[in-house]
Amino acid sequence: MDWKTAITEQARQAMTELLDIANPEAGELVVVGCSSSEIVGAHIGKGSSPEAAEAVLAGICPVIAERGLFLATQCCEHLNRALIMEKEAARRFGYEIVSVVPQPKAGGSLSAAWYRQLKEPVAVESVKAAVGLDIGGTLIGMHLRAVAVPVRLSVKQIGEAPILCARTRPKYIGGARAVYGE
């Protein structure tokens, strides 16, 4: 198996496990941050790999689509961690659209590749996703709903990049007499 196929399979398995555990409803948002540099063994921001990013998308996109979810990819710090998504999704969630086109070294390889794949790509400054996958320490927490819960997977890395995953849950409110459901 070549390295791109291995990345695709690792990404597919990670997203499948994450969505199986998190169990988001159809129509919800998944955020993915990805350092393609870390995937290929370089320091974040120092070895951008469009090929690695495309391999990740090849693994995660079918899994997300078959569950009726929307994907937002987080750009790098050079674009203030803006997100790339389909215009339909941005409108559905009420996100304000901003103007930028990500590039591999200014936005990140994953967001640049995702932008090229979308029918009507747009950028937004922030989202509140139900589920998140962070590949290589890109710090996606700011784009998750208020109560993020860590999710442990059997997949620990994609390529050379460690992964962290989270699902979200509603906030618990109330006092001593409050009762909480699932």
C-alpha positions as CSV (number, residue, x, y, z in Angstrom):
1,M,0.0,0.0,0.0
2,D,1.5,3.4,-1.0
3,W,1.5,6.3,1.5
4,K,-1.4,8.2,0.0
5,T,-3.6,5.1,0.2
6,A,-2.6,4.5,3.8
7,I,-3.5,8.1,4.7
8,T,-6.9,7.7,3.0
9,E,-7.6,4.5,4.9
10,Q,-6.5,5.9,8.2
11,A,-8.7,9.0,7.7
12,R,-11.7,7.0,6.6
13,Q,-11.4,4.7,9.7
14,A,-10.9,7.7,12.0
15,M,-14.0,9.5,10.7
16,T,-16.1,6.3,10.7
17,E,-15.2,5.6,14.3
18,L,-15.7,9.2,15.3
19,L,-19.2,9.4,13.7
20,D,-20.2,6.0,15.1
21,I,-19.4,7.2,18.6
22,A,-20.6,10.8,18.3
23,N,-23.8,9.8,16.4
24,P,-24.6,13.3,15.0
25,E,-28.0,13.8,13.4
26,A,-28.2,14.2,9.6
27,G,-27.7,17.9,8.7
28,E,-25.2,18.6,11.4
29,L,-21.7,20.1,10.9
30,V,-18.4,18.3,11.2
31,V,-15.2,20.4,11.5
32,V,-11.8,19.1,10.4
33,G,-8.5,20.8,11.0
34,C,-5.5,19.2,9.3
35,S,-1.8,19.9,9.2
36,S,-0.6,18.1,6.0
37,S,2.9,19.0,7.1
38,E,2.5,16.9,10.3
39,I,1.0,14.0,8.2
40,V,4.2,13.8,6.2
41,G,6.5,14.1,9.2
42,A,7.3,17.8,9.0
43,H,6.6,20.5,11.6
44,I,3.2,22.2,11.4
45,G,3.3,24.9,8.7
46,K,6.7,23.8,7.3
47,G,6.0,21.0,4.8
48,S,2.6,21.6,3.2
49,S,1.5,18.5,1.2
50,P,-1.5,18.9,-1.2
51,E,-1.2,15.2,-1.9
52,A,-1.7,14.3,1.8
53,A,-4.6,16.7,2.1
54,E,-6.3,15.2,-1.0
55,A,-5.8,11.7,0.5
56,V,-7.5,12.8,3.8
57,L,-10.4,14.2,1.9
58,A,-10.7,11.0,-0.1
59,G,-11.1,9.2,3.1
60,I,-13.4,11.5,5.1
61,C,-15.7,13.0,2.5
62,P,-17.6,9.8,1.6
63,V,-18.2,8.9,5.2
64,I,-19.5,12.4,6.0
65,A,-21.7,12.5,2.9
66,E,-23.3,9.1,3.4
67,R,-24.5,10.3,6.8
68,G,-26.0,13.5,5.5
69,L,-23.6,15.7,7.3
70,F,-21.8,19.0,6.3
71,L,-18.0,19.4,6.3
72,A,-16.2,22.6,7.3
73,T,-12.4,22.5,7.0
74,Q,-10.4,24.9,9.2
75,C,-7.8,27.1,7.6
76,C,-4.5,27.8,9.2
77,E,-3.5,30.7,11.4
78,H,-2.6,32.9,8.4
79,L,-6.4,33.1,7.6
80,N,-7.3,33.4,11.3
81,R,-8.6,29.8,11.3
82,A,-11.5,30.7,9.0
83,L,-13.4,27.7,7.6
84,I,-14.2,26.5,4.1
85,M,-17.6,25.0,3.4
86,E,-20.4,24.7,0.8
87,K,-22.4,27.9,0.5
88,E,-25.6,26.0,1.1
89,A,-24.3,24.9,4.5
90,A,-23.2,28.4,5.4
91,R,-26.6,29.8,4.6
92,R,-28.4,26.9,6.4
93,F,-26.5,27.6,9.6
94,G,-26.7,31.4,9.3
95,Y,-22.9,32.0,9.1
96,E,-21.6,35.2,7.7
97,I,-19.6,34.7,4.5
98,V,-16.2,36.3,4.2
99,S,-13.9,36.7,1.2
100,V,-10.8,34.7,0.9
101,V,-9.5,31.8,-1.2
102,P,-7.2,29.4,0.7
103,Q,-3.8,28.4,-0.7
104,P,-1.6,25.6,0.5
105,K,0.7,28.0,2.3
106,A,-1.9,30.5,3.3
107,G,-5.0,28.7,4.5
108,G,-3.6,25.1,4.4
109,S,-3.5,22.3,1.9
110,L,-6.7,20.7,3.2
111,S,-8.8,23.8,2.9
112,A,-7.3,24.7,-0.4
113,A,-8.2,21.2,-1.7
114,W,-11.7,21.3,-0.2
115,Y,-12.3,24.7,-1.7
116,R,-11.5,23.3,-5.2
117,Q,-13.8,20.4,-4.7
118,L,-16.9,22.3,-3.7
119,K,-19.7,23.4,-6.0
120,E,-20.1,26.8,-4.4
121,P,-17.2,27.2,-1.9
122,V,-17.3,30.0,0.7
123,A,-15.3,31.0,3.8
124,V,-16.8,31.8,7.2
125,E,-15.0,33.1,10.3
126,S,-16.4,30.7,12.8
127,V,-18.8,27.8,13.2
128,K,-20.2,25.7,16.1
129,A,-19.8,22.1,14.9
130,A,-21.3,19.0,16.6
131,V,-18.2,16.9,15.9
132,G,-14.5,17.6,15.3
133,L,-11.4,15.9,14.0
134,D,-8.0,17.6,14.6
135,I,-5.2,16.1,12.6
136,G,-1.8,17.3,13.7
137,G,-2.6,19.8,16.4
138,T,-4.5,22.5,14.5
139,L,-6.6,23.6,17.5
140,I,-10.2,23.2,16.3
141,G,-11.8,23.6,19.7
142,M,-12.9,27.2,19.0
143,H,-15.2,25.8,16.3
144,L,-17.0,23.3,18.4
145,R,-20.2,23.8,20.4
146,A,-19.7,24.9,24.0
147,V,-19.4,21.5,25.7
148,A,-16.8,19.4,23.8
149,V,-16.3,15.8,25.0
150,P,-13.0,14.0,24.0
151,V,-13.5,10.9,21.9
152,R,-10.8,8.1,21.8
153,L,-10.4,6.1,18.7
154,S,-8.4,3.0,17.8
155,V,-6.7,5.2,15.1
156,K,-4.2,7.3,16.9
157,Q,-2.6,9.1,14.0
158,I,-3.0,9.8,10.3
159,G,0.4,9.5,8.6
160,E,2.8,10.9,11.2
161,A,0.2,13.3,12.6
162,P,-1.5,12.6,16.0
163,I,-5.2,13.1,16.0
164,L,-7.7,14.4,18.6
165,C,-11.4,14.0,18.3
166,A,-14.4,15.5,20.0
167,R,-18.2,15.3,20.1
168,T,-20.4,17.8,21.7
169,R,-23.3,17.7,24.1
170,P,-25.9,20.2,25.3
171,K,-24.9,22.2,28.4
172,Y,-26.2,21.0,31.7
173,I,-28.2,23.8,33.4
174,G,-30.1,24.0,36.7
175,G,-29.3,23.2,40.2
176,A,-29.5,20.4,42.7
177,R,-33.0,19.3,41.6
178,A,-32.2,19.3,37.8
179,V,-32.5,16.0,35.9
180,Y,-30.6,15.4,32.7
181,G,-31.4,13.1,29.8
182,E,-29.0,11.5,27.3
